[in-house]
Amino acid sequence: MEKLPYELLSLITLQVCKDGGKTVCCLRQVSQYISAAVERYRFYSVALHGRKQITGFWKSYQAAPKYVKENIRHLFLSDAKKGSETGSRVSEAFAGALRGLLIAVSQYLRTLTYLVYNYRQEEPYNVLMKHVFPLLTHLTIRDASLSWRASRRRKTCAVQNLEEALPTTPRLSHVHQAHAYLPNRVATEFRILSNIGWRTSGDTLRSVHLSGLHLATTVLVYIQEYLGCVPPSTSPYVNDRRGRLPSGVQRLTLQPAIQDGQYEHLVTMHNNEKKKLRDLQTEREGQDGTQFILLPDAPPWTQAQFREEWLQMQNDYVYN
């Protein structure tokens, strides 16, 4: 490999450096020549699982040269260890690392997958709501704290200016919100979806994917409002503010969660609402505007599935 021209070697290494950082770390140990070739892709793609990896990477990132810090394009964050569904314990140091890292990389990111399993973890919501992500095109969030926050703090979240509580993502084209498995709180999280996706994405948004939903009687109304079938809500609460999707959205996909049967009345409600949503899908077939797709019930996404989706995002992205 050392006989290859530097420019050609650099292009080759780009194709193998989209795996979350493992390949870059290995190549940097081969030789000084190859290490120099992959240096421009150091931090290009970063996947972090659990508190130890996140806090460790944050220290490394802070110590890196400025040109290396600016390399980062794709970030996968999970507060649970790889293969686990248990979120890391919340601590001041961990929260500070999450907050500092997201703020530091916000201006460079093109894709972001953020998985939160500890429902008391506040940082993802706080940072996303208050900072600009000018180049972000693909966003996936699994935020277990949204339903807890919505149900416990709903009366305190009214705002005069809704835009102040929303993220700025002017280039966002794909958003996926995955919902935590909370069968006793049907679709609570669904209300907050519009806060993290399309309201500040302008005309660039093309695809919205919702997964892990437990269907309640409100879900059909939400979907109808997003598709423009009924007038939007005018509730003063952030959690209830909804509206029609931007005209450029081509696809709204809804994937309900498999019901575990623990709450019989919720299973009945889920099945009834699913039938209504199927009717809505049939009604909109062949119509202009956003295509509505109702997928079969499925188990909540695993970390492996989220990671596979994130890797595919990188393949769709051209380096710049």
Secondary structure, 3 states (H helix, E strand, C coil): CCCCCHHHHHHHHHHHCCCCCHHHHHHCCCCHHHHHHHHHHCCCEEEEEHHHHHHHHHHHHHHCCHHHHCCCCEEEEECECCCCCCECCCCHHHHHHHHHHHHHHCCCCCEEEEEECCCCCCHHHHHHHHCECCCCCEEEEEECHHHHHHHHHHHHCECCCHHHHCCECCCCCEEEEECCCCCCCCCCHHHHHHHCCHHHCCCCCCEEEEEEECCCHHHHHHHHHHHCCCCCCCCCEHHHCCCCCCCCCCEEEEEEECCCCCCHHHHHHHHHHHHHHHHHHHHHCCCCCCEEEECCCECCCCHHHHHHHHHHHHHCCCCC
